[in-house]
Amino acid sequence: AASKITFPGVWTNSCCSHPLRYMTPEEVDDPSERTNKLEYKYDGAKHAARRKLLHELGIDPQYITHDDIQYITKFHYWAADTQTYGTDTPPWGEHEVDYILFYKMKRDLPGLLNPCDDEVDEAKYVTPDELKTMLEDIPAKEWSPWFRGIIERGFWKWWEDLDN
């Protein structure tokens, strides 16, 4: 949304999870609970994603099955918002760990999206080919740095393998 403090008015992923402590259900994953890294499900990040889908896009969590959310990976990134605030000493930016979660809707639900005006100016469903065209046609500075990071780290392969 154009009203956001950091990276206003840019295209990005569907939503960010932003896990919070002391939420019910718990949203912060405890690394000490990981006995097998390959089987760890990142339930906290998934709970946070369902909460933020409601907050950012107005998608009721009843339509998002927790166990069908796929944890892909996570990565650390840092980006100063030089686009909005200039390159001298931008006061705002992002410094986060991004959890990459995928979810494939099982059915088309008319009216499912009801985006929050403070979070989203425009939302649209796209195919991989439509997204590739958008990425070619829209300048890089009009995409969030974390979404560009997701693309660089394997997004197309993850989307291709979504049904596996």
C-alpha positions as YAML, in Angstrom:
chain: A
units: angstrom
residues:
- id: 1
  name: ALA
  ca: [0.00, 0.00, 0.00]
- id: 2
  name: ALA
  ca: [1.15, 3.53, -0.69]
- id: 3
  name: SER
  ca: [0.60, 4.36, 3.01]
- id: 4
  name: LYS
  ca: [3.21, 1.88, 4.30]
- id: 5
  name: ILE
  ca: [6.31, 3.29, 6.01]
- id: 6
  name: THR
  ca: [8.77, 1.00, 4.25]
- id: 7
  name: PHE
  ca: [8.67, 0.16, 0.56]
- id: 8
  name: PRO
  ca: [5.27, 1.78, -0.09]
- id: 9
  name: GLY
  ca: [3.42, 1.00, -3.30]
- id: 10
  name: VAL
  ca: [5.58, -1.93, -4.44]
- id: 11
  name: TRP
  ca: [4.52, -5.34, -5.71]
- id: 12
  name: THR
  ca: [5.37, -8.24, -3.43]
- id: 13
  name: ASN
  ca: [4.39, -11.74, -2.25]
- id: 14
  name: SER
  ca: [0.92, -12.55, -0.92]
- id: 15
  name: CYS
  ca: [1.68, -11.80, 2.71]
- id: 16
  name: CYS
  ca: [4.41, -11.87, 5.36]
- id: 17
  name: SER
  ca: [3.98, -13.95, 8.51]
- id: 18
  name: HIS
  ca: [5.69, -11.73, 11.12]
- id: 19
  name: PRO
  ca: [5.53, -14.27, 13.99]
- id: 20
  name: LEU
  ca: [4.80, -12.75, 17.40]
- id: 21
  name: ARG
  ca: [5.62, -14.05, 20.88]
- id: 22
  name: TYR
  ca: [2.87, -14.87, 23.38]
- id: 23
  name: MET
  ca: [0.20, -15.50, 20.74]
- id: 24
  name: THR
  ca: [-2.25, -18.38, 20.96]
- id: 25
  name: PRO
  ca: [-1.59, -20.59, 19.14]
- id: 26
  name: GLU
  ca: [2.16, -20.02, 19.55]
- id: 27
  name: GLU
  ca: [3.78, -18.37, 16.51]
- id: 28
  name: VAL
  ca: [7.45, -18.49, 17.42]
- id: 29
  name: ASP
  ca: [9.16, -21.74, 16.52]
- id: 30
  name: ASP
  ca: [11.51, -23.09, 19.17]
- id: 31
  name: PRO
  ca: [14.72, -24.50, 17.63]
- id: 32
  name: SER
  ca: [15.18, -26.77, 20.66]
- id: 33
  name: GLU
  ca: [12.07, -28.67, 19.55]
- id: 34
  name: ARG
  ca: [13.77, -29.73, 16.33]
- id: 35
  name: THR
  ca: [14.79, -33.35, 16.71]
- id: 36
  name: ASN
  ca: [14.83, -33.91, 12.96]
- id: 37
  name: LYS
  ca: [15.34, -30.84, 10.77]
- id: 38
  name: LEU
  ca: [13.74, -32.55, 7.76]
- id: 39
  name: GLU
  ca: [10.56, -33.35, 9.69]
- id: 40
  name: TYR
  ca: [10.24, -30.04, 11.60]
- id: 41
  name: LYS
  ca: [7.00, -28.41, 10.47]
- id: 42
  name: TYR
  ca: [7.47, -24.72, 11.50]
- id: 43
  name: ASP
  ca: [3.97, -24.66, 12.97]
- id: 44
  name: GLY
  ca: [4.54, -21.26, 14.59]
- id: 45
  name: ALA
  ca: [5.31, -19.55, 11.27]
- id: 46
  name: LYS
  ca: [2.25, -21.25, 9.78]
- id: 47
  name: HIS
  ca: [0.00, -19.95, 12.59]
- id: 48
  name: ALA
  ca: [1.43, -16.47, 12.03]
- id: 49
  name: ALA
  ca: [0.84, -16.70, 8.28]
- id: 50
  name: ARG
  ca: [-2.82, -17.59, 8.80]
- id: 51
  name: ARG
  ca: [-3.21, -14.60, 11.14]
- id: 52
  name: LYS
  ca: [-1.51, -12.25, 8.66]
- id: 53
  name: LEU
  ca: [-3.54, -13.56, 5.69]
- id: 54
  name: LEU
  ca: [-6.62, -12.36, 7.57]
- id: 55
  name: HIS
  ca: [-4.99, -9.04, 8.54]
- id: 56
  name: GLU
  ca: [-3.42, -8.21, 5.16]
- id: 57
  name: LEU
  ca: [-5.70, -9.86, 2.60]
- id: 58
  name: GLY
  ca: [-8.90, -10.49, 4.55]
- id: 59
  name: ILE
  ca: [-8.68, -14.26, 3.96]
- id: 60
  name: ASP
  ca: [-10.50, -16.06, 6.77]
- id: 61
  name: PRO
  ca: [-8.22, -18.72, 8.33]
- id: 62
  name: GLN
  ca: [-11.01, -21.30, 7.98]
- id: 63
  name: TYR
  ca: [-10.13, -21.43, 4.26]
- id: 64
  name: ILE
  ca: [-6.42, -22.06, 4.89]
- id: 65
  name: THR
  ca: [-5.73, -25.58, 6.15]
- id: 66
  name: HIS
  ca: [-2.77, -25.40, 8.54]
- id: 67
  name: ASP
  ca: [-1.31, -28.79, 7.59]
- id: 68
  name: ASP
  ca: [-1.42, -27.93, 3.87]
- id: 69
  name: ILE
  ca: [0.82, -24.90, 4.27]
- id: 70
  name: GLN
  ca: [4.20, -25.95, 2.96]
- id: 71
  name: TYR
  ca: [7.34, -24.68, 4.66]
- id: 72
  name: ILE
  ca: [9.97, -24.26, 1.95]
- id: 73
  name: THR
  ca: [12.90, -22.47, 3.59]
- id: 74
  name: LYS
  ca: [13.83, -19.29, 5.40]
- id: 75
  name: PHE
  ca: [16.41, -16.61, 4.73]
- id: 76
  name: HIS
  ca: [17.82, -13.50, 6.36]
- id: 77
  name: TYR
  ca: [17.79, -10.21, 4.49]
- id: 78
  name: TRP
  ca: [18.45, -6.53, 5.05]
- id: 79
  name: ALA
  ca: [17.36, -3.68, 2.79]
- id: 80
  name: ALA
  ca: [17.39, 0.09, 3.31]
- id: 81
  name: ASP
  ca: [14.43, 1.86, 1.73]
- id: 82
  name: THR
  ca: [16.50, 4.11, -0.51]
- id: 83
  name: GLN
  ca: [13.71, 4.27, -3.09]
- id: 84
  name: THR
  ca: [11.47, 6.20, -0.69]
- id: 85
  name: TYR
  ca: [14.00, 8.02, 1.49]
- id: 86
  name: GLY
  ca: [17.08, 8.49, -0.73]
- id: 87
  name: THR
  ca: [20.56, 7.01, -0.48]
- id: 88
  name: ASP
  ca: [22.22, 9.37, 2.05]
- id: 89
  name: THR
  ca: [20.80, 8.13, 5.36]
- id: 90
  name: PRO
  ca: [17.47, 6.37, 4.84]
- id: 91
  name: PRO
  ca: [15.76, 6.13, 8.26]
- id: 92
  name: TRP
  ca: [13.69, 3.08, 7.38]
- id: 93
  name: GLY
  ca: [14.34, -0.36, 6.00]
- id: 94
  name: GLU
  ca: [13.83, -4.05, 6.66]
- id: 95
  name: HIS
  ca: [16.04, -6.48, 8.60]
- id: 96
  name: GLU
  ca: [14.23, -9.76, 8.95]
- id: 97
  name: VAL
  ca: [14.17, -13.50, 8.64]
- id: 98
  name: ASP
  ca: [11.73, -14.45, 5.91]
- id: 99
  name: TYR
  ca: [9.90, -17.77, 6.15]
- id: 100
  name: ILE
  ca: [8.94, -19.00, 2.70]
- id: 101
  name: LEU
  ca: [5.59, -20.77, 2.94]
- id: 102
  name: PHE
  ca: [3.46, -21.91, 0.02]
- id: 103
  name: TYR
  ca: [-0.22, -22.73, 0.00]
- id: 104
  name: LYS
  ca: [-2.32, -23.82, -2.96]
- id: 105
  name: MET
  ca: [-6.01, -22.97, -2.76]
- id: 106
  name: LYS
  ca: [-8.12, -26.04, -3.34]
- id: 107
  name: ARG
  ca: [-11.03, -24.14, -4.87]
- id: 108
  name: ASP
  ca: [-11.94, -20.73, -6.21]
- id: 109
  name: LEU
  ca: [-13.79, -18.81, -3.54]
- id: 110
  name: PRO
  ca: [-15.52, -15.70, -4.89]
- id: 111
  name: GLY
  ca: [-15.00, -12.76, -2.56]
- id: 112
  name: LEU
  ca: [-12.20, -14.57, -0.70]
- id: 113
  name: LEU
  ca: [-9.89, -11.55, -0.98]
- id: 114
  name: ASN
  ca: [-10.84, -8.50, 1.06]
- id: 115
  name: PRO
  ca: [-7.50, -6.66, 1.33]
- id: 116
  name: CYS
  ca: [-6.78, -4.22, 4.15]
- id: 117
  name: ASP
  ca: [-6.36, -0.72, 2.68]
- id: 118
  name: ASP
  ca: [-3.39, -0.05, 4.98]
- id: 119
  name: GLU
  ca: [-1.59, -3.14, 3.68]
- id: 120
  name: VAL
  ca: [-2.60, -3.60, 0.04]
- id: 121
  name: ASP
  ca: [-3.43, -1.23, -2.82]
- id: 122
  name: GLU
  ca: [-3.99, -3.94, -5.42]
- id: 123
  name: ALA
  ca: [-4.11, -7.74, -5.41]
- id: 124
  name: LYS
  ca: [-4.42, -10.22, -8.23]
- id: 125
  name: TYR
  ca: [-4.14, -13.91, -8.88]
- id: 126
  name: VAL
  ca: [-1.50, -14.71, -11.51]
- id: 127
  name: THR
  ca: [-0.15, -17.75, -13.29]
- id: 128
  name: PRO
  ca: [3.61, -18.32, -13.38]
- id: 129
  name: ASP
  ca: [3.70, -16.95, -16.94]
- id: 130
  name: GLU
  ca: [1.73, -13.84, -15.94]
- id: 131
  name: LEU
  ca: [4.10, -13.22, -13.03]
- id: 132
  name: LYS
  ca: [7.13, -13.63, -15.31]
- id: 133
  name: THR
  ca: [5.64, -11.02, -17.65]
- id: 134
  name: MET
  ca: [5.00, -8.66, -14.74]
- id: 135
  name: LEU
  ca: [8.59, -9.09, -13.55]
- id: 136
  name: GLU
  ca: [9.83, -8.24, -17.05]
- id: 137
  name: ASP
  ca: [7.52, -5.25, -17.52]
- id: 138
  name: ILE
  ca: [7.66, -3.66, -14.05]
- id: 139
  name: PRO
  ca: [11.02, -2.14, -12.98]
- id: 140
  name: ALA
  ca: [12.92, -3.97, -10.21]
- id: 141
  name: LYS
  ca: [12.59, -0.97, -7.88]
- id: 142
  name: GLU
  ca: [8.80, -1.48, -7.91]
- id: 143
  name: TRP
  ca: [9.15, -4.95, -6.35]
- id: 144
  name: SER
  ca: [9.87, -5.52, -2.66]
- id: 145
  name: PRO
  ca: [13.47, -6.54, -1.94]
- id: 146
  name: TRP
  ca: [12.33, -9.61, 0.00]
- id: 147
  name: PHE
  ca: [10.22, -10.81, -2.94]
- id: 148
  name: ARG
  ca: [13.19, -10.35, -5.27]
- id: 149
  name: GLY
  ca: [15.15, -12.43, -2.73]
- id: 150
  name: ILE
  ca: [12.52, -15.15, -2.84]
- id: 151
  name: ILE
  ca: [12.66, -15.18, -6.66]
- id: 152
  name: GLU
  ca: [16.49, -15.41, -6.60]
- id: 153
  name: ARG
  ca: [16.50, -18.30, -4.11]
- id: 154
  name: GLY
  ca: [14.35, -20.75, -6.07]
- id: 155
  name: PHE
  ca: [10.81, -19.44, -6.34]
- id: 156
  name: TRP
  ca: [10.13, -20.84, -9.83]
- id: 157
  name: LYS
  ca: [11.28, -24.33, -8.89]
- id: 158
  name: TRP
  ca: [9.23, -24.22, -5.67]
- id: 159
  name: TRP
  ca: [6.12, -23.15, -7.56]
- id: 160
  name: GLU
  ca: [6.70, -25.87, -10.17]
- id: 161
  name: ASP
  ca: [6.99, -28.51, -7.42]
- id: 162
  name: LEU
  ca: [4.00, -27.26, -5.40]
- id: 163
  name: ASP
  ca: [1.97, -30.42, -5.98]
- id: 164
  name: ASN
  ca: [4.84, -32.68, -4.87]
...
